[in-house]
């Protein structure tokens, strides 16, 4: 079926194409009777205006691009929701891309957003995208990093202090008496994972008691990878198993918990205490509610979009770096009887 054009609407309504355009964009310039006649033709024909084409012809767009690291992780869903709320308030729309932790997919979305002339880009990068973002900015498209500190790069960023978060997680495990610890996460090339591990190592080193921290790197931050890592750890003799596990995010922690529960002869937290990261909704709803390190995911997205909007309005603004403090949330996976806090 052929699409209905603005010319078809004009013919049906018995007016010029310019009059239809005015009804759509400047209705105050047209008499009420003509407005009604044009809208009746639109309804009759099922005409849908092509905003994308109109914006491209005008050299403008209402869209902002958002590239998230992992679409399967509810943390990024909440982050995107915060960004969309702020964008809607500013009269913008968000185009969403999921890199799935793959540099090639990330580059594809950057190309796509540039071709669609988005006003700006929010990105949780897989690797170092400094050069690519700098080139986009020189062409008038600002970018803000989300869930990643900008470091020495010349960009604004909104993130959480992941080093502090890793420290809180291991500090908690040590405080409840755990000494043989394992960090399960990866790939370690992801800055967020590396920062959480750095914090975990610092907490283990500063403990008064003798604490060991084994690093179990997994290919991705998924339930499946957490389940496989835990199965491998628990196949060891009891004296060689960790008594405390820090998972780099809640999805990995849920996979670890599944393996522990399926083994049947291990108690959580009696035999193995477990803590995750992100504090997604599923953490508190798990069969053993998960302790976790909370990130303000929705606030991160909303704040990043507000900063990006400021840079769209004023390209000369200095970069801003917002770092939120993580929060320890204690539940039954580390302390028996702890309530499933909200």
N, C-alpha and C positions, 0 to 999 in steps of 0.2 A: 504494500500500500504506500502510495506516494505521500510525503509529508505535505502539510498545508502551509502555504507561504503567506506572508503579510499581503502580497498582491491579491491572493485569493480572497482574503478577508475584505480588502478594499472593494473588490468587484461585487461581492455579496452584499456589502453594506451600502454600495452606491456612493462611495467617497473616494478621495485620492489616497495613495499610499502614505503621503505626508500626514494626512489627517489621522490615519490609523496609528502612525508613529507617535503623533502628539497625544492621542488617547492613551497609549501605553506608557509614555514617558512624561508628558506634561498635560494631564487632563484638564487643568484649569484653563487652558487656552482654547478649549473646545466647548461648544454648547452642550448642556445636559442631554438634549434630545439626540444629538449626534453620538455622544458617548454611549448612550443606551443602545443605539442602532449598531454601533461597532461591537459592543460587548455581546449583543444578540448574535451577530455574525460569527464571532469567536466561539461562542458556545455551540452554535449550529455546526460549525466546521471542525470543532475540536482542535483549534489552533493552540500551539504551545510555543511561546517565544524562545528563541535560542540566545540565552544570555551569554554563553561562552563566545559565540561568534561575534555578538555585539561588542563585547569587551575587548576581544582581540582587534577588531576594527578600530576601536577607540584607543588602543594601546594601553588599556587599563584592565585590572582584574580585582575581584573581591576575594580571591582565594589565597590562603596561606597553606604551605606544605608542611606536613608533620611526618617524620620518619622515625618509627619506633624500633626498638631492638628485637622484641619478641612478642608477636601478636598473641601467643598462647598464654602469656603471663598476665594475670588480672591486674598486676601493678601498672602495666602500660595501658590497659583499658581504662583504669581510673585516671591516669595521667592525661590520656586523650580526652576524657570527659571534661576534665578541668580546663584544658585548652579550648575545647569546643564552646564551653560556657562563656569564656572570656571573649572568644572570637565573635560569637553571636551578639554579645552586648556591643561590640564595636562595628557591627554590620558586616562581618566577614564570614566566610565559610572555610572549613578545613578539609584539605585533601590528604588522606591518610595512606602512608606506605609502610609496609612491614619488611624490614631488611632480613629478618629471621637470622640475625647474626652473620650474614653473608655480605662481604664487601662488594661483590658483583651486583647483588640486588640493591644495595645501598646506592651504588653508582647509577644504576638504572633509574631509580626514583629521583635522584638529583637531576639527571638528564630530563626526565619527564616533567618535573616541576619547572625547570628552566624553560622548556619548550612551551609550557602553558602560562609562562609569564606570571608566576605567583608573586605576590607582594613581598613575601619573606618566607623563611624556612626555620622550623624547629626540628632539631635532630638529636637523637641519642646515638652517637656514632659507633660503628664497629671498630674502626681504627683511626688513623690520623687523617682527617679530612681538611686540615687547615688550608692547604693550597687551593683545594677546590672551592671552599667557602669564600676564601679571599677573592678568587676570581669572580664569583657570583656577586660579591659585595661591590667590586669595582664596576659591575654592570648595573648596580642599583638595587640588588636584592640582598637585604640584610639576613643574618642567621643568628640564632641563639641555640646554644648547646643545652640539652636537658638530660638530667640524670648523669651528668658528667661535668666535673670542674674544668674550667677553661685553661687552667695552668698558665703557661706563657703565651698562649694563643691570643690574638687580638679580638676575641669575641666575648659577648656576654654569655653567662651560663647560670643555670639554676640546678642545684644538686643538693645532696645530703652528704654530710661528713662520713663517708664510708669507712675511713680508717677508725674513727671514733666508734662507729657501729660494730666493726669487727672486734674492737677492744671490749666493748660492753658485753658482747656475746660470750667471749672466752672468760672474761672476768666473772660473769655470772656462773659459768660452769665450775670454775675454780672455787668460788665462794660456797657452792653446795657440795664441795668435797670431791670433785672429779679431777683425776690426775693424768689418765691416759686419754688424750684428746685426739680427735681427727677432724680435719677441715675437709669437707667434700664440696667441690665446686670447680668450675672451669668454663671455657678455656681460660687459663691464667693470663692470656694476652688481653682479655677484656679489662679495662681499667677499673671498673667497679669491683670485679672479682679480686684483682690484685690488691686494691686498697683494703678490702675487707680482710684479706689474708694478712696484709701488713699489720693491721690493727690487732688481729688475733695473735700473731707472733709476738707483738710487743706486750700484750697482756700475759702470755705464757712466760715470757722472759722475766717479767716484773713480779711474778707470783712468789710469795714467801716459801711455799712448798715446792718440791721438785715436780715439775709438770712437763710432759712431753706433748708435742703437737705434730701429728703426722699429716701430711698433705696428700689427699687423694684427688687427683685431677680427673675431671670427667669432660667429655667432648662438648657438652651443652648443659644448660640449666633447666632440665626437664625432669618430670616425674620418673620417666623410664631410666634416665641416667642415675638418679638417686637410688632407685630400686636396685640396679645392677651393682653400684658401688657398695651398698650395704650388704648385699648378698656375699660379695667377695670378702668384706671385712668380717662378717659373722661366720664364715667358713673356717676361720682360724681357731686354734685352741682357745678356750675361755681366757686364759691368762694373757693372751696376746691380742685380745679384742679391745677396742676403745671402750671406756666407760662414759664418755661424753662425746657427742658429735655436734659440730657447728656446720650447718649446711648454708651454702652461699645464697640461696634464696628459698622461699617457702615451697616451691614446686619440687625442688630437690629434697627438701626435708620431708615432704609428703611421700615421696618415693622411698626414702629411707625408712619412714614409719611403716609403710606397707610391708617391706621386707621383714622388719622386726616383728610385726604382728603375725605375719604368715609363718615365721619360724616356730611360734607357739611356746617355746621354752624360755623366752626373754621377756622381761617386764620393762615397760617404759613408764617412769624413769628409774625404776628400781635397779635394773641391770645397766641400762644405757639411757642417759639423759640426752635430750635432743632439742636443739634450738635452730630456728630458721631465720629468714631475713625478708622483709617487705611488709609483713603482717597483712596479707591478703585475707579476704573474708573466709576462704576455705581453711585458714589456719585455726581459727577459733571453732570451726565446725567439724574438725577431724575427729576420728574415733577416740584419740587421745588429744585434746586441744593443745595446739603447738605454742610453745613459747617462741617469741620472734622479736626481731628488731624492726620497729615501726618506722616507715617513711611516710611523710604527708603527700601521697601520690597526686591527689587531686589538686592540692595547693601548688605543687611543683608545676603542673601543667598550666594552671591559671596564671601563676606568676610569670612563667616563661612567655606566655602569650601577651601579657600586659607589657613586658619589656620589649618584645618584638614590635608591638604596635607603636610604642614610643619611638623606636628606631626607624620604623616606616615613616612616621610623621616628621622625624627630625634625624636625617642620616648623619649629622655631625655629633650626635650624643656620644659621650664616653661610654665604653663598655662597663657593664655592671655585673658583679659576681655575687650571687645570692647562695648561701650555704645554710641549709636547715640542719638543726640538731636531730640526730636519731633518738629513738626512745626504746628502752627495754620493756617488753611486755611479757610478764611471767604467767605461764599457764601450767597445766598438769604434766606436760612432757618433760619438765625439769623439776617441778616441785609438786609432789602428790597432793591432791586435794585443792590445788589452786583453781579459782573460778575461771570459767571461760570468758574473760573480760572482753568488753566491746571496744 
